[in-house]
Amino acid sequence: MDYRVFKHSHMQLPKNSWTASPVLLDFIGDPVSLALEYWEKVHWWLPIISKKRFHAHALNPLVPRGVDTVLLLSAMKLILWHPDPITRPDAEYMAIRHAFVEAESAGVLTLQLLQAKILITVYEFGHAIYPAAYLSVGSCARYGAALGVNLCLESTDLAISPEAALEVEEKKRAWWAVLLLDRTMQLGNPTQMLCTEEPASASYLPVDDASYEAGIITSEPFRASSPASIEMGMLARMCQATYLLGRVLRFQARNNEHEDDEMRQSEKVQLDRTLRSLLNLLYVEGSVKRLPVCAQSSICYSALIALHDPDAKRADSEYFDLTMEFLKPVVNEMTWASGVWFNDRLVSIADASPFLLFWAYQAITIYRRLEGQYGYEAQQHMLLMNEKLRVMSLRWKAGEAYLQILKAREITMM
């Protein structure tokens, strides 16, 4: 009620004796085996949990396992689920959501619980559980702000202990994950209000992933506005793409304001150039890594589409030609990236990120508009992207939902 008094009095939130539901304890099973599977199939594309800290605290048999740890393990188990009509984890999913409410009511305010909420939001996003996914982002944002993780983007201090530095880095990654979910979820409905403020250009990105995995933070991280660099970690590049997407969304939201046309066009060109620069860096590394199918690529492509064709309209031939001049090369590159994925299978279906789905859907809608001009070429590209959504639906139900939406668009001639 008065945070200054709370801090001045050195007060702490009261301890609670609330325990998790037996349903969740049974659901988790062996925590060590669960963690190993999670590191292999999810952690590589969303590295927000510190392996070192997790093994030292959550899996340590000498450390009492709190309800926040149980919820985090439950969320890790849930996000590993593959669509299966026979073994749907509906009861466990509802038990976790109910446990969140109980934990918050009991005053549990920890990083582990925030991480659990983020993973559940990704689960909802990937399996097209709406409006729960959108509402969960807002809950993550409020909870993270209450925890103060948003402040970790503003400063860095390498003089603190290695354990403290690693905890700050973990908090920073959690907040960037909230920003990522908030912005990518708005792509499907640009009229929705964002739950989080835009990070400043000087905001710190996550450190390189090798340092994070080793648990040793020794160098100052890049900032959001830093030039794209091969020395950035995978998550740092994804967060930089998220930052640029946010700038594009803000740019389009100002569309009805009275601005100087020349300055507005200059900003648009600069955003386009910065996004393409980041994409070029990703594909330079893509020859030896699995970056072409990572979320940072899809975020950049979606940002370019939002920048050049925010309303997905073709009101007149001049507008259509101008828009397609920018978008056809973009969707062709998107299709090429998907072709790399299919031909080389750089990542198995079990490893694939749900953030790869929306750009495939976007590409198909654009190719449909190009079909009249490019015929067979556009049709072949559409087939590839349709196949991508079909294959991805084996991992994330949102892939199947996008295919159904495309049928609806075709029937209703949208």
SEMARSE-827122 format. One record per residue (C-alpha): residue number from 1; residue in one letter; x, y, z. Coordinates in pm, whole numbers, plus 50000, padded with zeros to 5 digits. Layout:
<torza zake="NUM" sekol="A" u="X" v="Y" w="Z"/>
...
//
This chain:
<torza zake="1" sekol="M" u="50000" v="50000" w="50000"/>
<torza zake="2" sekol="D" u="50303" v="50226" w="50056"/>
<torza zake="3" sekol="Y" u="50615" v="50068" w="49908"/>
<torza zake="4" sekol="R" u="50855" v="50323" w="50059"/>
<torza zake="5" sekol="V" u="50738" v="50236" w="50410"/>
<torza zake="6" sekol="F" u="50757" v="49865" w="50324"/>
<torza zake="7" sekol="K" u="51121" v="49894" w="50214"/>
<torza zake="8" sekol="H" u="51223" v="50136" w="50491"/>
<torza zake="9" sekol="S" u="51089" v="49898" w="50756"/>
<torza zake="10" sekol="H" u="51276" v="49601" w="50602"/>
<torza zake="11" sekol="M" u="50949" v="49412" w="50591"/>
<torza zake="12" sekol="Q" u="50899" v="49084" w="50405"/>
<torza zake="13" sekol="L" u="50596" v="48908" w="50271"/>
<torza zake="14" sekol="P" u="50455" v="48661" w="50527"/>
<torza zake="15" sekol="K" u="50551" v="48296" w="50498"/>
<torza zake="16" sekol="N" u="50266" v="48065" w="50405"/>
<torza zake="17" sekol="S" u="50204" v="47695" w="50451"/>
<torza zake="18" sekol="W" u="49995" v="47645" w="50139"/>
<torza zake="19" sekol="T" u="50078" v="47326" w="49949"/>
<torza zake="20" sekol="A" u="50025" v="47219" w="49589"/>
<torza zake="21" sekol="S" u="49752" v="46983" w="49476"/>
<torza zake="22" sekol="P" u="49830" v="46607" w="49472"/>
<torza zake="23" sekol="V" u="49720" v="46616" w="49106"/>
<torza zake="24" sekol="L" u="50024" v="46829" w="49022"/>
<torza zake="25" sekol="L" u="50264" v="46621" w="49229"/>
<torza zake="26" sekol="D" u="50151" v="46308" w="49042"/>
<torza zake="27" sekol="F" u="50168" v="46495" w="48711"/>
<torza zake="28" sekol="I" u="50534" v="46592" w="48759"/>
<torza zake="29" sekol="G" u="50662" v="46240" w="48814"/>
<torza zake="30" sekol="D" u="51043" v="46227" w="48830"/>
<torza zake="31" sekol="P" u="51166" v="46590" w="48839"/>
<torza zake="32" sekol="V" u="51516" v="46505" w="48716"/>
<torza zake="33" sekol="S" u="51393" v="46319" w="48405"/>
<torza zake="34" sekol="L" u="51141" v="46596" w="48343"/>
<torza zake="35" sekol="A" u="51413" v="46863" w="48358"/>
<torza zake="36" sekol="L" u="51638" v="46674" w="48118"/>
<torza zake="37" sekol="E" u="51357" v="46646" w="47862"/>
<torza zake="38" sekol="Y" u="51270" v="47012" w="47905"/>
<torza zake="39" sekol="W" u="51633" v="47123" w="47850"/>
<torza zake="40" sekol="E" u="51646" v="46920" w="47529"/>
<torza zake="41" sekol="K" u="51313" v="47014" w="47372"/>
<torza zake="42" sekol="V" u="51211" v="47357" w="47501"/>
<torza zake="43" sekol="H" u="51502" v="47534" w="47667"/>
<torza zake="44" sekol="W" u="51701" v="47586" w="47346"/>
<torza zake="45" sekol="W" u="51434" v="47811" w="47194"/>
<torza zake="46" sekol="L" u="51322" v="47980" w="47520"/>
<torza zake="47" sekol="P" u="51620" v="47982" w="47761"/>
<torza zake="48" sekol="I" u="51465" v="48174" w="48049"/>
<torza zake="49" sekol="I" u="51539" v="47924" w="48330"/>
<torza zake="50" sekol="S" u="51894" v="47897" w="48461"/>
<torza zake="51" sekol="K" u="52003" v="47534" w="48458"/>
<torza zake="52" sekol="K" u="52263" v="47603" w="48725"/>
<torza zake="53" sekol="R" u="52022" v="47770" w="48967"/>
<torza zake="54" sekol="F" u="51743" v="47523" w="48890"/>
<torza zake="55" sekol="H" u="51959" v="47220" w="48968"/>
<torza zake="56" sekol="A" u="52100" v="47387" w="49278"/>
<torza zake="57" sekol="H" u="51762" v="47480" w="49426"/>
<torza zake="58" sekol="A" u="51465" v="47313" w="49256"/>
<torza zake="59" sekol="L" u="51619" v="46968" w="49212"/>
<torza zake="60" sekol="N" u="51841" v="46964" w="49521"/>
<torza zake="61" sekol="P" u="51696" v="46694" w="49755"/>
<torza zake="62" sekol="L" u="51831" v="46888" w="50055"/>
<torza zake="63" sekol="V" u="51625" v="47197" w="49970"/>
<torza zake="64" sekol="P" u="51252" v="47190" w="50057"/>
<torza zake="65" sekol="R" u="51047" v="47213" w="49738"/>
<torza zake="66" sekol="G" u="50812" v="47509" w="49763"/>
<torza zake="67" sekol="V" u="50479" v="47543" w="49588"/>
<torza zake="68" sekol="D" u="50634" v="47783" w="49334"/>
<torza zake="69" sekol="T" u="50884" v="47513" w="49235"/>
<torza zake="70" sekol="V" u="50607" v="47256" w="49205"/>
<torza zake="71" sekol="L" u="50414" v="47491" w="48977"/>
<torza zake="72" sekol="L" u="50723" v="47556" w="48764"/>
<torza zake="73" sekol="L" u="50785" v="47182" w="48725"/>
<torza zake="74" sekol="S" u="50417" v="47133" w="48636"/>
<torza zake="75" sekol="A" u="50437" v="47404" w="48372"/>
<torza zake="76" sekol="M" u="50753" v="47248" w="48230"/>
<torza zake="77" sekol="K" u="50573" v="46915" w="48205"/>
<torza zake="78" sekol="L" u="50265" v="47070" w="48044"/>
<torza zake="79" sekol="I" u="50456" v="47258" w="47774"/>
<torza zake="80" sekol="L" u="50616" v="46929" w="47664"/>
<torza zake="81" sekol="W" u="50274" v="46780" w="47580"/>
<torza zake="82" sekol="H" u="50201" v="46691" w="47216"/>
<torza zake="83" sekol="P" u="49846" v="46703" w="47076"/>
<torza zake="84" sekol="D" u="49679" v="46373" w="47154"/>
<torza zake="85" sekol="P" u="49298" v="46332" w="47171"/>
<torza zake="86" sekol="I" u="49332" v="46041" w="47413"/>
<torza zake="87" sekol="T" u="49565" v="46189" w="47676"/>
<torza zake="88" sekol="R" u="49467" v="46555" w="47698"/>
<torza zake="89" sekol="P" u="49607" v="46722" w="48012"/>
<torza zake="90" sekol="D" u="49293" v="46930" w="48069"/>
<torza zake="91" sekol="A" u="49265" v="46844" w="48439"/>
<torza zake="92" sekol="E" u="49630" v="46925" w="48501"/>
<torza zake="93" sekol="Y" u="49607" v="47250" w="48305"/>
<torza zake="94" sekol="M" u="49306" v="47365" w="48507"/>
<torza zake="95" sekol="A" u="49476" v="47255" w="48830"/>
<torza zake="96" sekol="I" u="49777" v="47471" w="48745"/>
<torza zake="97" sekol="R" u="49564" v="47775" w="48663"/>
<torza zake="98" sekol="H" u="49368" v="47729" w="48987"/>
<torza zake="99" sekol="A" u="49695" v="47692" w="49178"/>
<torza zake="100" sekol="F" u="49816" v="48026" w="49038"/>
<torza zake="101" sekol="V" u="49514" v="48199" w="49190"/>
<torza zake="102" sekol="E" u="49567" v="48028" w="49525"/>
<torza zake="103" sekol="A" u="49940" v="48106" w="49526"/>
<torza zake="104" sekol="E" u="49884" v="48474" w="49449"/>
<torza zake="105" sekol="S" u="49611" v="48493" w="49716"/>
<torza zake="106" sekol="A" u="49854" v="48340" w="49964"/>
<torza zake="107" sekol="G" u="50113" v="48606" w="49881"/>
<torza zake="108" sekol="V" u="50361" v="48391" w="49687"/>
<torza zake="109" sekol="L" u="50578" v="48634" w="49489"/>
<torza zake="110" sekol="T" u="50880" v="48459" w="49336"/>
<torza zake="111" sekol="L" u="51069" v="48438" w="49008"/>
<torza zake="112" sekol="Q" u="50987" v="48066" w="48983"/>
<torza zake="113" sekol="L" u="50614" v="48138" w="48985"/>
<torza zake="114" sekol="L" u="50658" v="48405" w="48716"/>
<torza zake="115" sekol="Q" u="50850" v="48155" w="48502"/>
<torza zake="116" sekol="A" u="50569" v="47903" w="48549"/>
<torza zake="117" sekol="K" u="50312" v="48165" w="48440"/>
<torza zake="118" sekol="I" u="50521" v="48244" w="48130"/>
<torza zake="119" sekol="L" u="50542" v="47876" w="48031"/>
<torza zake="120" sekol="I" u="50166" v="47833" w="48076"/>
<torza zake="121" sekol="T" u="50110" v="48139" w="47855"/>
<torza zake="122" sekol="V" u="50333" v="47987" w="47586"/>
<torza zake="123" sekol="Y" u="50133" v="47663" w="47617"/>
<torza zake="124" sekol="E" u="49807" v="47856" w="47568"/>
<torza zake="125" sekol="F" u="49954" v="48054" w="47279"/>
<torza zake="126" sekol="G" u="50086" v="47741" w="47106"/>
<torza zake="127" sekol="H" u="49762" v="47547" w="47143"/>
<torza zake="128" sekol="A" u="49530" v="47838" w="47052"/>
<torza zake="129" sekol="I" u="49364" v="47863" w="47393"/>
<torza zake="130" sekol="Y" u="49201" v="48205" w="47373"/>
<torza zake="131" sekol="P" u="49117" v="48441" w="47534"/>
<torza zake="132" sekol="A" u="49314" v="48272" w="47815"/>
<torza zake="133" sekol="A" u="49648" v="48333" w="47638"/>
<torza zake="134" sekol="Y" u="49587" v="48707" w="47601"/>
<torza zake="135" sekol="L" u="49467" v="48739" w="47960"/>
<torza zake="136" sekol="S" u="49764" v="48537" w="48085"/>
<torza zake="137" sekol="V" u="50008" v="48782" w="47925"/>
<torza zake="138" sekol="G" u="49850" v="49060" w="48126"/>
<torza zake="139" sekol="S" u="49879" v="48852" w="48441"/>
<torza zake="140" sekol="C" u="50248" v="48785" w="48369"/>
<torza zake="141" sekol="A" u="50309" v="49156" w="48314"/>
<torza zake="142" sekol="R" u="50145" v="49260" w="48641"/>
<torza zake="143" sekol="Y" u="50311" v="48983" w="48838"/>
<torza zake="144" sekol="G" u="50653" v="49058" w="48687"/>
<torza zake="145" sekol="A" u="50616" v="49428" w="48764"/>
<torza zake="146" sekol="A" u="50519" v="49345" w="49124"/>
<torza zake="147" sekol="L" u="50833" v="49132" w="49144"/>
<torza zake="148" sekol="G" u="51041" v="49413" w="48992"/>
<torza zake="149" sekol="V" u="51189" v="49208" w="48708"/>
<torza zake="150" sekol="N" u="51112" v="49486" w="48459"/>
<torza zake="151" sekol="L" u="51373" v="49703" w="48632"/>
<torza zake="152" sekol="C" u="51649" v="49455" w="48541"/>
<torza zake="153" sekol="L" u="51654" v="49597" w="48187"/>
<torza zake="154" sekol="E" u="51762" v="49940" w="48310"/>
<torza zake="155" sekol="S" u="52099" v="49871" w="48470"/>
<torza zake="156" sekol="T" u="52370" v="49610" w="48510"/>
<torza zake="157" sekol="D" u="52625" v="49557" w="48786"/>
<torza zake="158" sekol="L" u="52903" v="49305" w="48729"/>
<torza zake="159" sekol="A" u="53055" v="49381" w="49071"/>
<torza zake="160" sekol="I" u="52789" v="49183" w="49258"/>
<torza zake="161" sekol="S" u="52837" v="48816" w="49342"/>
<torza zake="162" sekol="P" u="52820" v="48559" w="49056"/>
<torza zake="163" sekol="E" u="52504" v="48407" w="49208"/>
<torza zake="164" sekol="A" u="52334" v="48748" w="49230"/>
<torza zake="165" sekol="A" u="52440" v="48839" w="48875"/>
<torza zake="166" sekol="L" u="52296" v="48513" w="48744"/>
<torza zake="167" sekol="E" u="51968" v="48575" w="48926"/>
<torza zake="168" sekol="V" u="51943" v="48925" w="48774"/>
<torza zake="169" sekol="E" u="52009" v="48780" w="48429"/>
<torza zake="170" sekol="E" u="51737" v="48521" w="48484"/>
<torza zake="171" sekol="K" u="51491" v="48793" w="48583"/>
<torza zake="172" sekol="K" u="51586" v="48996" w="48277"/>
<torza zake="173" sekol="R" u="51518" v="48698" w="48050"/>
<torza zake="174" sekol="A" u="51180" v="48644" w="48213"/>
<torza zake="175" sekol="W" u="51076" v="49004" w="48144"/>
<torza zake="176" sekol="W" u="51192" v="48988" w="47782"/>
<torza zake="177" sekol="A" u="50980" v="48671" w="47746"/>
<torza zake="178" sekol="V" u="50677" v="48867" w="47868"/>
<torza zake="179" sekol="L" u="50754" v="49143" w="47616"/>
<torza zake="180" sekol="L" u="50788" v="48881" w="47340"/>
<torza zake="181" sekol="L" u="50451" v="48721" w="47419"/>
<torza zake="182" sekol="D" u="50279" v="49058" w="47450"/>
<torza zake="183" sekol="R" u="50394" v="49177" w="47107"/>
<torza zake="184" sekol="T" u="50364" v="48856" w="46907"/>
<torza zake="185" sekol="M" u="50013" v="48800" w="47041"/>
<torza zake="186" sekol="Q" u="49910" v="49146" w="46924"/>
<torza zake="187" sekol="L" u="49996" v="49056" w="46563"/>
<torza zake="188" sekol="G" u="49674" v="48860" w="46530"/>
<torza zake="189" sekol="N" u="49470" v="49150" w="46664"/>
<torza zake="190" sekol="P" u="49646" v="49488" w="46635"/>
<torza zake="191" sekol="T" u="49351" v="49660" w="46807"/>
<torza zake="192" sekol="Q" u="49440" v="49493" w="47137"/>
<torza zake="193" sekol="M" u="49617" v="49702" w="47396"/>
<torza zake="194" sekol="L" u="49969" v="49601" w="47494"/>
<torza zake="195" sekol="C" u="50014" v="49507" w="47860"/>
<torza zake="196" sekol="T" u="50373" v="49630" w="47884"/>
<torza zake="197" sekol="E" u="50558" v="49952" w="47811"/>
<torza zake="198" sekol="E" u="50811" v="49970" w="47533"/>
<torza zake="199" sekol="P" u="51166" v="49905" w="47652"/>
<torza zake="200" sekol="A" u="51403" v="50196" w="47606"/>
<torza zake="201" sekol="S" u="51666" v="50190" w="47334"/>
<torza zake="202" sekol="A" u="51928" v="50167" w="47611"/>
<torza zake="203" sekol="S" u="51759" v="49865" w="47774"/>
<torza zake="204" sekol="Y" u="51990" v="49571" w="47826"/>
<torza zake="205" sekol="L" u="51947" v="49254" w="47623"/>
<torza zake="206" sekol="P" u="52025" v="48911" w="47771"/>
<torza zake="207" sekol="V" u="52392" v="48813" w="47780"/>
<torza zake="208" sekol="D" u="52529" v="48554" w="47540"/>
<torza zake="209" sekol="D" u="52382" v="48210" w="47598"/>
<torza zake="210" sekol="A" u="52716" v="48037" w="47662"/>
<torza zake="211" sekol="S" u="52783" v="48260" w="47965"/>
<torza zake="212" sekol="Y" u="52429" v="48209" w="48090"/>
<torza zake="213" sekol="E" u="52450" v="47831" w="48063"/>
<torza zake="214" sekol="A" u="52785" v="47833" w="48244"/>
<torza zake="215" sekol="G" u="52636" v="48053" w="48513"/>
<torza zake="216" sekol="I" u="52916" v="48309" w="48486"/>
<torza zake="217" sekol="I" u="52821" v="48666" w="48387"/>
<torza zake="218" sekol="T" u="53144" v="48855" w="48321"/>
<torza zake="219" sekol="S" u="53074" v="49098" w="48035"/>
<torza zake="220" sekol="E" u="52824" v="49379" w="47990"/>
<torza zake="221" sekol="P" u="52539" v="49275" w="47758"/>
<torza zake="222" sekol="F" u="52435" v="49451" w="47439"/>
<torza zake="223" sekol="R" u="52158" v="49709" w="47443"/>
<torza zake="224" sekol="A" u="51831" v="49698" w="47251"/>
<torza zake="225" sekol="S" u="51952" v="49957" w="46999"/>
<torza zake="226" sekol="S" u="52298" v="49802" w="46952"/>
<torza zake="227" sekol="P" u="52391" v="49707" w="46593"/>
<torza zake="228" sekol="A" u="52320" v="49341" w="46523"/>
<torza zake="229" sekol="S" u="52627" v="49139" w="46612"/>
<torza zake="230" sekol="I" u="52732" v="48779" w="46573"/>
<torza zake="231" sekol="E" u="52855" v="48797" w="46933"/>
<torza zake="232" sekol="M" u="52499" v="48831" w="47063"/>
<torza zake="233" sekol="G" u="52335" v="48522" w="47201"/>
<torza zake="234" sekol="M" u="52031" v="48361" w="47039"/>
<torza zake="235" sekol="L" u="51792" v="48500" w="47299"/>
<torza zake="236" sekol="A" u="51949" v="48846" w="47273"/>
<torza zake="237" sekol="R" u="51877" v="48850" w="46899"/>
<torza zake="238" sekol="M" u="51521" v="48732" w="46961"/>
<torza zake="239" sekol="C" u="51475" v="49009" w="47217"/>
<torza zake="240" sekol="Q" u="51619" v="49265" w="46976"/>
<torza zake="241" sekol="A" u="51371" v="49145" w="46713"/>
<torza zake="242" sekol="T" u="51097" v="49184" w="46977"/>
<torza zake="243" sekol="Y" u="51214" v="49539" w="47044"/>
<torza zake="244" sekol="L" u="51197" v="49620" w="46671"/>
<torza zake="245" sekol="L" u="50852" v="49461" w="46641"/>
<torza zake="246" sekol="G" u="50736" v="49682" w="46925"/>
<torza zake="247" sekol="R" u="50870" v="49988" w="46743"/>
<torza zake="248" sekol="V" u="50681" v="49884" w="46429"/>
<torza zake="249" sekol="L" u="50356" v="49836" w="46623"/>
<torza zake="250" sekol="R" u="50402" v="50176" w="46785"/>
<torza zake="251" sekol="F" u="50480" v="50330" w="46445"/>
<torza zake="252" sekol="Q" u="50157" v="50193" w="46297"/>
<torza zake="253" sekol="A" u="49953" v="50292" w="46603"/>
<torza zake="254" sekol="R" u="50050" v="50655" w="46531"/>
<torza zake="255" sekol="N" u="49914" v="50629" w="46177"/>
<torza zake="256" sekol="N" u="49622" v="50863" w="46242"/>
<torza zake="257" sekol="E" u="49828" v="51127" w="46416"/>
<torza zake="258" sekol="H" u="49937" v="51444" w="46238"/>
<torza zake="259" sekol="E" u="50302" v="51379" w="46155"/>
<torza zake="260" sekol="D" u="50538" v="51509" w="45894"/>
<torza zake="261" sekol="D" u="50518" v="51267" w="45600"/>
<torza zake="262" sekol="E" u="50888" v="51294" w="45523"/>
<torza zake="263" sekol="M" u="50992" v="51214" w="45880"/>
<torza zake="264" sekol="R" u="50745" v="50928" w="45895"/>
<torza zake="265" sekol="Q" u="50878" v="50780" w="45571"/>
<torza zake="266" sekol="S" u="51234" v="50816" w="45699"/>
<torza zake="267" sekol="E" u="51145" v="50625" w="46016"/>
<torza zake="268" sekol="K" u="50978" v="50353" w="45809"/>
<torza zake="269" sekol="V" u="51285" v="50312" w="45589"/>
<torza zake="270" sekol="Q" u="51510" v="50294" w="45894"/>
<torza zake="271" sekol="L" u="51293" v="50026" w="46055"/>
<torza zake="272" sekol="D" u="51295" v="49826" w="45732"/>
<torza zake="273" sekol="R" u="51673" v="49852" w="45702"/>
<torza zake="274" sekol="T" u="51732" v="49751" w="46066"/>
<torza zake="275" sekol="L" u="51503" v="49448" w="46045"/>
<torza zake="276" sekol="R" u="51666" v="49327" w="45723"/>
<torza zake="277" sekol="S" u="52010" v="49376" w="45876"/>
<torza zake="278" sekol="L" u="51918" v="49152" w="46167"/>
<torza zake="279" sekol="L" u="51775" v="48892" w="45928"/>
<torza zake="280" sekol="N" u="52094" v="48893" w="45721"/>
<torza zake="281" sekol="L" u="52298" v="48825" w="46034"/>
<torza zake="282" sekol="L" u="52070" v="48535" w="46125"/>
<torza zake="283" sekol="Y" u="52115" v="48370" w="45788"/>
<torza zake="284" sekol="V" u="52491" v="48414" w="45795"/>
<torza zake="285" sekol="E" u="52492" v="48202" w="46109"/>
<torza zake="286" sekol="G" u="52215" v="47981" w="45978"/>
<torza zake="287" sekol="S" u="52453" v="47783" w="45759"/>
<torza zake="288" sekol="V" u="52604" v="47618" w="46064"/>
<torza zake="289" sekol="K" u="52328" v="47654" w="46326"/>
<torza zake="290" sekol="R" u="51952" v="47602" w="46337"/>
<torza zake="291" sekol="L" u="51882" v="47973" w="46349"/>
<torza zake="292" sekol="P" u="51672" v="47989" w="46026"/>
<torza zake="293" sekol="V" u="51382" v="47828" w="46208"/>
<torza zake="294" sekol="C" u="51422" v="48018" w="46534"/>
<torza zake="295" sekol="A" u="51174" v="48270" w="46662"/>
<torza zake="296" sekol="Q" u="51390" v="48574" w="46588"/>
<torza zake="297" sekol="S" u="51351" v="48514" w="46214"/>
<torza zake="298" sekol="S" u="50975" v="48484" w="46237"/>
<torza zake="299" sekol="I" u="50952" v="48798" w="46451"/>
<torza zake="300" sekol="C" u="51154" v="48996" w="46196"/>
<torza zake="301" sekol="Y" u="50938" v="48873" w="45907"/>
<torza zake="302" sekol="S" u="50616" v="48951" w="46093"/>
<torza zake="303" sekol="A" u="50749" v="49296" w="46176"/>
<torza zake="304" sekol="L" u="50829" v="49363" w="45809"/>
<torza zake="305" sekol="I" u="50478" v="49257" w="45708"/>
<torza zake="306" sekol="A" u="50325" v="49473" w="45981"/>
<torza zake="307" sekol="L" u="50542" v="49763" w="45864"/>
<torza zake="308" sekol="H" u="50451" v="49745" w="45492"/>
<torza zake="309" sekol="D" u="50101" v="49599" w="45498"/>
<torza zake="310" sekol="P" u="49942" v="49655" w="45840"/>
<torza zake="311" sekol="D" u="49583" v="49622" w="45721"/>
<torza zake="312" sekol="A" u="49637" v="49336" w="45471"/>
<torza zake="313" sekol="K" u="49428" v="49521" w="45215"/>
<torza zake="314" sekol="R" u="49429" v="49576" w="44839"/>
<torza zake="315" sekol="A" u="49207" v="49879" w="44800"/>
<torza zake="316" sekol="D" u="49361" v="49994" w="44471"/>
<torza zake="317" sekol="S" u="49615" v="49870" w="44217"/>
<torza zake="318" sekol="E" u="49877" v="50133" w="44304"/>
<torza zake="319" sekol="Y" u="49870" v="50044" w="44675"/>
<torza zake="320" sekol="F" u="49869" v="49674" w="44595"/>
<torza zake="321" sekol="D" u="50168" v="49698" w="44360"/>
<torza zake="322" sekol="L" u="50366" v="49907" w="44608"/>
<torza zake="323" sekol="T" u="50289" v="49675" w="44897"/>
<torza zake="324" sekol="M" u="50369" v="49359" w="44704"/>
<torza zake="325" sekol="E" u="50695" v="49509" w="44582"/>
<torza zake="326" sekol="F" u="50812" v="49503" w="44942"/>
<torza zake="327" sekol="L" u="50636" v="49187" w="45058"/>
<torza zake="328" sekol="K" u="50704" v="48938" w="44779"/>
<torza zake="329" sekol="P" u="51078" v="48917" w="44854"/>
<torza zake="330" sekol="V" u="50994" v="48890" w="45224"/>
<torza zake="331" sekol="V" u="50755" v="48598" w="45185"/>
<torza zake="332" sekol="N" u="50991" v="48433" w="44936"/>
<torza zake="333" sekol="E" u="51262" v="48440" w="45204"/>
<torza zake="334" sekol="M" u="51012" v="48303" w="45454"/>
<torza zake="335" sekol="T" u="50937" v="48018" w="45219"/>
<torza zake="336" sekol="W" u="51308" v="47957" w="45163"/>
<torza zake="337" sekol="A" u="51362" v="47932" w="45540"/>
<torza zake="338" sekol="S" u="51080" v="47679" w="45564"/>
<torza zake="339" sekol="G" u="51234" v="47487" w="45275"/>
<torza zake="340" sekol="V" u="51562" v="47468" w="45466"/>
<torza zake="341" sekol="W" u="51370" v="47333" w="45763"/>
<torza zake="342" sekol="F" u="51191" v="47067" w="45558"/>
<torza zake="343" sekol="N" u="51488" v="46959" w="45349"/>
<torza zake="344" sekol="D" u="51753" v="46952" w="45620"/>
<torza zake="345" sekol="R" u="51526" v="46899" w="45921"/>
<torza zake="346" sekol="L" u="51750" v="47118" w="46132"/>
<torza zake="347" sekol="V" u="51504" v="47079" w="46419"/>
<torza zake="348" sekol="S" u="51270" v="46792" w="46496"/>
<torza zake="349" sekol="I" u="50897" v="46855" w="46533"/>
<torza zake="350" sekol="A" u="50932" v="46793" w="46907"/>
<torza zake="351" sekol="D" u="51182" v="47079" w="46931"/>
<torza zake="352" sekol="A" u="50992" v="47335" w="46724"/>
<torza zake="353" sekol="S" u="50888" v="47668" w="46872"/>
<torza zake="354" sekol="P" u="50523" v="47785" w="46850"/>
<torza zake="355" sekol="F" u="50652" v="48127" w="46744"/>
<torza zake="356" sekol="L" u="50714" v="47978" w="46397"/>
<torza zake="357" sekol="L" u="50344" v="47937" w="46321"/>
<torza zake="358" sekol="F" u="50214" v="48287" w="46257"/>
<torza zake="359" sekol="W" u="50462" v="48380" w="45985"/>
<torza zake="360" sekol="A" u="50363" v="48070" w="45783"/>
<torza zake="361" sekol="Y" u="50000" v="48176" w="45811"/>
<torza zake="362" sekol="Q" u="50092" v="48532" w="45708"/>
<torza zake="363" sekol="A" u="50287" v="48405" w="45408"/>
<torza zake="364" sekol="I" u="49990" v="48202" w="45281"/>
<torza zake="365" sekol="T" u="49755" v="48500" w="45303"/>
<torza zake="366" sekol="I" u="50001" v="48711" w="45102"/>
<torza zake="367" sekol="Y" u="50060" v="48440" w="44840"/>
<torza zake="368" sekol="R" u="49684" v="48419" w="44787"/>
<torza zake="369" sekol="R" u="49689" v="48785" w="44698"/>
<torza zake="370" sekol="L" u="49983" v="48723" w="44464"/>
<torza zake="371" sekol="E" u="49826" v="48419" w="44296"/>
<torza zake="372" sekol="G" u="49661" v="48623" w="44022"/>
<torza zake="373" sekol="Q" u="49996" v="48769" w="43917"/>
<torza zake="374" sekol="Y" u="50235" v="48481" w="43978"/>
<torza zake="375" sekol="G" u="50013" v="48175" w="43935"/>
<torza zake="376" sekol="Y" u="50207" v="47848" w="43967"/>
<torza zake="377" sekol="E" u="50495" v="48001" w="44167"/>
<torza zake="378" sekol="A" u="50263" v="48140" w="44432"/>
<torza zake="379" sekol="Q" u="50065" v="47815" w="44444"/>
<torza zake="380" sekol="Q" u="50377" v="47606" w="44505"/>
<torza zake="381" sekol="H" u="50487" v="47837" w="44784"/>
<torza zake="382" sekol="M" u="50143" v="47814" w="44941"/>
<torza zake="383" sekol="L" u="50160" v="47435" w="44933"/>
<torza zake="384" sekol="L" u="50490" v="47440" w="45118"/>
<torza zake="385" sekol="M" u="50367" v="47677" w="45387"/>
<torza zake="386" sekol="N" u="50043" v="47479" w="45425"/>
<torza zake="387" sekol="E" u="50252" v="47167" w="45475"/>
<torza zake="388" sekol="K" u="50458" v="47349" w="45735"/>
<torza zake="389" sekol="L" u="50144" v="47436" w="45931"/>
<torza zake="390" sekol="R" u="50017" v="47078" w="45899"/>
<torza zake="391" sekol="V" u="50343" v="46930" w="46028"/>
<torza zake="392" sekol="M" u="50370" v="47187" w="46306"/>
<torza zake="393" sekol="S" u="50015" v="47102" w="46414"/>
<torza zake="394" sekol="L" u="50156" v="46769" w="46534"/>
<torza zake="395" sekol="R" u="50333" v="46972" w="46805"/>
<torza zake="396" sekol="W" u="50112" v="47278" w="46851"/>
<torza zake="397" sekol="K" u="49735" v="47284" w="46798"/>
<torza zake="398" sekol="A" u="49754" v="47645" w="46683"/>
<torza zake="399" sekol="G" u="49890" v="47507" w="46354"/>
<torza zake="400" sekol="E" u="49563" v="47323" w="46300"/>
<torza zake="401" sekol="A" u="49368" v="47632" w="46403"/>
<torza zake="402" sekol="Y" u="49549" v="47845" w="46143"/>
<torza zake="403" sekol="L" u="49463" v="47590" w="45873"/>
<torza zake="404" sekol="Q" u="49097" v="47614" w="45973"/>
<torza zake="405" sekol="I" u="49114" v="47994" w="45962"/>
<torza zake="406" sekol="L" u="49260" v="47977" w="45611"/>
<torza zake="407" sekol="K" u="48966" v="47761" w="45500"/>
<torza zake="408" sekol="A" u="48730" v="48016" w="45651"/>
<torza zake="409" sekol="R" u="48905" v="48297" w="45464"/>
<torza zake="410" sekol="E" u="48873" v="48104" w="45139"/>
<torza zake="411" sekol="I" u="48504" v="48027" w="45186"/>
<torza zake="412" sekol="T" u="48418" v="48381" w="45285"/>
<torza zake="413" sekol="M" u="48649" v="48525" w="45015"/>
<torza zake="414" sekol="M" u="48850" v="48738" w="45259"/>
//
